Amino acid sequence: MIKVSSLSLFFASAMFLVACGDSAGDADSGVQLKDQGTNNPDGGTNNPDGNVNNPDGNVNNPDGNVNNPDGSTPAACNPVTDTNCGQGETCRLNLAAPAGPQCRMPIGGPVAYLASCAGAPDSCAPGLTCLDPGDGAICLKICDAGDDTDCANLGNDPNGYGCVGPLQAAPAYGLCLPNPPACVPWDDMCEATNYCEYTGGANDFGCIPEGTAVAGGACSPQNPCMKGSMCLNLGQGGTCMTPCNPTGGAGCGQDEVCFGIQDQNGQALPFGFCDDAPTTCTVLSDNCPAGEYCQAYQDGNFCSTEGTAQVGQPCSGANLCMRGAVCDGQNCRQVCDPAASPSTCPNAGMCQNAGEFGVCP
């Protein structure tokens, strides 16, 4: 059972979350793509030093940009706006080392957005780049990572388009991809081969292809969950967990409760996860079983799995306190009785009253 990572702490939140999904709707960002932009404009072979010939026979500049027809060097081009290239060239995003924008001369096409460019990497229409998201090379629109406005008016998909990224090889950029169909995670109405996954900001859920990871098992963007679970990382690695409505607990079983989740910025997310109801306890007497300790939360005091963090050490995420201490959201604090005289704190320190118990300075 996940304890400390599943509730809001009495003093401050220590919740962290990373959502997982497939490359078409995931906000965890690590989209690995195969670069397709290596053909020479004239169909010739590479020079012995590995640089690609220009149409006039000149060699690429060391930064990978193609010389302008007059032999001058263009400024770094922008693959989002397709600007700063020479006459007749278009700005593509190269993901092979050295990764980055590259001016190239179109050959063939123009191939439209999401259409296949396999075997013809320079055939995409201006403003598009030939990349392989895993199912074959297609022409894709590049966007500034996190900026969905770059993806407006691309097509007629009823779910719209969003910027998926950042890309691992080029973190400043993402890819414009169709948004997955909207869904409710605890009332999964996605088609049979899909499941409802958290894909980004608040209230952002989408139907994505389900995987083979079972409930309670490890998961990742490359190993998604089966229908009925979501891939969550609460500090102990991606795990398939049953989603629920934090308001009312819809989605959980009779002996389970719905624990709310906060993101890295402390903002409550619009879903939670189901887990067994925790055992209540008293912090001062710590009546929890061996291997657990009594931790104070906003919702009450509950037995949590004992950690190894000592008094004064950080206790955020999966780094839990030892028995006899509580986590204030940042560090482990020794528990004390504010009514005790003399003080039980080290060096006769004053026990700071925290309600039904106290903590040492």
C-alpha positions in Angstrom: 0.0 0.0 0.0 1.3 3.5 -0.8 0.9 5.7 2.2 3.0 8.8 2.5 2.9 9.5 -1.2 -0.8 9.3 -1.4 -2.1 12.0 1.0 -1.6 15.7 1.6 0.8 16.1 4.5 -0.4 17.9 7.7 2.2 20.7 7.2 2.7 20.9 3.4 2.4 18.7 0.4 5.1 16.2 -0.6 3.2 14.8 -3.6 4.9 14.4 -7.0 3.4 13.0 -10.1 4.5 12.1 -13.6 1.9 11.0 -16.1 2.7 8.4 -18.8 1.3 7.8 -22.2 2.1 7.0 -25.8 3.8 9.4 -28.1 0.6 10.7 -29.6 -0.8 12.2 -26.4 1.8 12.1 -23.6 3.1 15.0 -21.7 6.0 13.3 -20.2 7.7 14.3 -23.4 10.4 11.7 -24.4 9.4 11.2 -28.0 12.2 9.4 -29.8 12.1 9.9 -33.5 14.2 8.6 -36.4 15.6 11.4 -38.5 14.8 11.1 -42.2 16.6 14.2 -43.5 19.8 12.9 -45.0 19.3 12.7 -48.7 21.3 15.1 -50.9 19.3 17.6 -52.9 21.0 16.4 -56.1 20.7 12.7 -55.2 24.5 12.4 -55.0 26.6 10.8 -52.3 28.0 12.3 -49.2 31.5 13.7 -49.1 34.2 11.6 -47.4 33.9 13.9 -44.3 30.3 13.0 -43.9 28.9 16.4 -44.9 26.0 16.5 -47.4 26.7 18.2 -50.8 24.8 21.3 -51.7 23.1 21.7 -55.1 26.0 23.7 -56.3 28.6 21.2 -55.0 29.6 23.2 -52.0 30.0 21.5 -48.7 27.7 22.1 -45.7 28.9 24.5 -43.0 30.1 22.9 -39.8 26.8 23.7 -38.1 24.9 21.5 -40.5 23.1 24.3 -42.3 23.2 24.2 -46.1 24.8 27.1 -47.9 22.7 29.5 -49.8 22.9 29.3 -53.6 25.2 32.3 -53.6 27.6 30.5 -51.3 26.8 32.6 -48.2 25.9 31.0 -44.8 22.3 31.5 -43.7 21.4 32.4 -40.2 20.0 29.7 -37.9 16.6 28.9 -39.3 13.4 28.5 -37.4 11.5 25.2 -38.2 8.3 26.5 -36.5 7.9 29.5 -38.7 10.1 28.2 -41.6 12.2 31.3 -41.8 15.9 32.4 -42.2 16.7 30.0 -45.1 18.0 30.8 -48.5 15.9 31.2 -51.7 14.1 28.0 -52.5 15.1 26.3 -49.3 12.9 25.3 -46.3 13.8 24.8 -42.6 13.6 21.2 -41.4 14.4 19.8 -37.9 17.3 17.4 -38.0 17.3 14.9 -35.0 20.5 13.2 -35.9 23.7 14.5 -34.4 24.3 17.4 -34.5 20.6 17.8 -33.9 18.9 21.1 -34.7 17.3 23.2 -37.5 18.7 22.7 -41.0 18.0 24.5 -44.3 17.3 22.0 -47.0 16.2 22.1 -50.7 12.8 20.4 -51.2 12.8 17.5 -53.6 9.6 16.1 -54.9 6.2 16.5 -53.3 4.9 18.6 -51.7 3.7 15.9 -49.3 1.0 17.2 -46.9 0.8 17.1 -43.1 0.6 13.5 -41.7 1.1 12.0 -45.2 3.9 9.4 -45.8 7.3 10.6 -46.8 9.0 7.3 -46.5 11.9 7.1 -48.9 11.6 10.8 -49.8 12.6 12.8 -46.8 12.8 16.2 -48.6 9.4 15.9 -50.2 7.4 17.4 -47.3 5.6 20.7 -48.0 7.4 23.9 -46.7 7.1 24.2 -42.9 6.9 20.4 -42.4 9.7 17.9 -41.5 9.9 14.2 -42.4 10.1 12.2 -39.1 9.3 8.8 -37.9 7.2 8.7 -34.7 7.4 4.9 -34.7 4.9 3.8 -37.3 6.7 5.1 -40.4 8.0 8.4 -41.7 5.4 11.1 -42.1 5.4 14.9 -42.7 5.0 16.6 -39.3 4.7 20.2 -38.2 7.3 21.4 -35.6 6.2 23.5 -32.7 7.8 25.3 -29.8 7.6 22.9 -26.8 4.5 23.5 -24.8 2.9 25.9 -27.3 -0.3 24.5 -28.7 -1.0 27.7 -30.7 1.7 26.6 -33.2 -0.6 23.7 -34.1 -3.8 25.6 -34.8 -5.6 25.1 -38.2 -3.7 22.1 -39.3 -6.6 20.0 -40.3 -10.2 18.9 -39.6 -9.7 16.5 -36.6 -12.6 17.2 -34.3 -10.3 16.8 -31.2 -8.0 19.5 -32.4 -4.2 19.4 -32.4 -1.6 19.9 -29.7 2.2 20.3 -29.3 3.7 17.0 -27.9 7.2 17.4 -26.5 9.8 18.4 -25.7 11.8 16.1 -28.0 14.8 14.4 -26.4 17.2 15.3 -29.2 15.9 18.9 -29.5 14.3 19.9 -26.2 13.2 23.4 -27.5 10.8 21.7 -30.0 7.8 19.4 -30.0 5.5 17.9 -32.7 2.0 18.9 -33.7 -0.2 15.8 -33.4 -3.9 15.2 -33.2 -5.3 15.3 -29.7 -6.7 11.9 -28.6 -10.5 11.6 -28.0 -11.5 13.1 -24.6 -12.5 10.6 -21.8 -13.2 10.3 -18.1 -10.6 8.0 -16.4 -12.9 6.5 -13.8 -15.7 5.9 -16.4 -13.6 4.7 -19.3 -15.7 4.7 -22.4 -12.8 4.5 -24.9 -13.0 2.0 -27.7 -12.0 -1.6 -27.0 -8.3 -1.2 -28.0 -7.8 2.1 -26.1 -7.8 3.2 -22.5 -8.2 6.6 -20.8 -4.9 8.2 -19.8 -3.8 11.5 -18.3 -2.1 13.4 -21.1 -1.2 16.8 -19.8 -2.7 19.8 -17.9 -5.7 20.0 -15.7 -8.8 18.0 -17.1 -6.7 16.7 -19.9 -7.5 13.0 -20.5 -7.4 11.2 -23.8 -8.0 7.7 -25.3 -4.7 6.1 -26.2 -3.8 2.6 -27.3 -3.7 0.3 -24.3 -0.7 -1.8 -23.4 0.0 -5.0 -21.5 1.0 -3.6 -18.1 -1.4 -5.0 -15.5 -2.8 -3.1 -12.5 -0.1 -2.8 -9.8 2.6 -3.5 -12.3 5.4 -1.4 -13.7 4.6 0.9 -16.7 6.2 3.5 -18.9 5.5 5.5 -22.1 6.8 2.4 -24.0 4.9 0.0 -21.8 1.4 1.5 -21.2 -1.3 0.0 -18.9 -4.2 -2.2 -19.8 -7.7 -0.7 -19.8 -8.9 0.2 -16.3 -5.6 1.6 -15.0 -3.5 4.7 -15.5 0.3 4.9 -15.4 1.4 7.1 -12.4 4.7 7.8 -10.9 4.3 8.9 -7.3 8.0 8.8 -6.5 8.6 5.1 -6.7 8.5 4.6 -10.5 5.7 4.2 -13.0 2.9 1.9 -11.7 -0.5 1.1 -13.2 -3.1 2.3 -10.7 -6.9 2.5 -10.7 -8.1 6.1 -11.3 -10.9 7.7 -9.3 -12.8 10.9 -8.8 -11.3 12.7 -5.7 -14.7 14.2 -5.1 -16.9 11.4 -4.0 -14.5 8.5 -4.7 -16.2 7.2 -7.8 -14.2 4.4 -9.3 -13.0 2.7 -6.1 -14.1 -0.5 -4.5 -16.0 -1.0 -1.2 -12.8 -1.3 1.0 -10.8 1.4 -0.9 -10.6 5.1 -0.7 -9.7 7.7 -3.4 -6.5 9.6 -2.7 -6.1 13.0 -4.4 -2.9 13.8 -6.3 -0.9 17.1 -6.6 1.5 18.0 -9.4 5.1 19.2 -8.9 3.8 22.7 -8.3 1.4 21.6 -5.5 -1.7 22.0 -7.7 -4.4 19.4 -7.2 -5.0 17.3 -10.3 -8.6 16.4 -11.4 -8.2 12.7 -10.6 -6.9 10.4 -7.9 -6.1 6.8 -7.4 -7.6 4.0 -5.4 -5.9 2.2 -2.5 -6.8 0.3 0.6 -8.2 2.5 3.4 -5.3 3.4 5.8 -5.2 2.6 9.5 -5.7 5.5 11.8 -3.3 6.2 14.6 -2.1 8.6 17.4 1.1 10.4 16.6 2.4 10.6 20.2 1.7 7.0 21.1 2.4 5.7 17.6 0.3 2.6 17.8 1.1 1.5 14.2 2.4 -2.0 13.5 6.1 -2.8 13.1 7.5 -1.4 9.9 5.1 1.6 9.9 4.9 4.9 11.6 2.2 7.4 12.4 2.1 10.4 10.0 -0.2 13.4 10.3 -2.1 14.4 7.2 -4.8 17.0 6.5 -7.4 14.2 6.5 -6.2 12.7 9.8 -3.4 10.6 11.2 -2.6 7.4 9.4 -0.1 4.6 9.6 2.5 4.9 6.8 5.4 2.7 5.7 8.4 3.5 7.8 11.3 5.0 5.9 15.0 5.5 6.5 15.2 9.4 6.7 16.4 10.5 10.1 15.4 13.7 12.0 16.6 16.7 10.0 16.9 14.9 6.7 14.7 15.6 3.6 11.5 13.6 3.4 9.9 14.6 0.1 8.7 12.1 -2.5 9.6 8.5 -1.7 12.2 9.4 1.0 10.1 8.6 4.1 10.8 9.3 7.8 11.8 6.8 10.5 9.5 6.0 13.3 9.3 8.7 15.9 9.3 11.5 13.4 6.9 13.2 11.1 7.4 14.9 7.7 6.7 18.6 7.6 6.7 18.6 3.8 10.5 19.1 3.6 12.3 17.5 6.6 11.7 14.9 9.2 10.9 16.4 12.6 11.1 14.6 15.9 7.7 14.1 17.6 7.3 15.5 21.2 4.7 16.2 23.8 4.1 19.9 24.2 2.7 19.4 27.7 5.7 17.5 28.9 8.0 19.2 31.5 10.9 19.2 31.1 11.0 19.1 27.3 11.8 15.8 25.7 13.5 17.6 22.8 17.3 17.5 22.4 19.3 20.2 24.2 16.1 21.1 26.1 14.6 22.6 22.9 11.1 23.9 23.1 8.4 21.5 21.8 6.5 23.4 19.1 2.7 22.7 19.4 1.2 21.2 16.3 -2.2 20.4 17.7 -2.6 17.0 19.3 1.2 16.6 19.3 4.3 18.7 18.9 7.6 18.7 17.0 11.1 19.6 18.1 12.9 22.5 16.5 
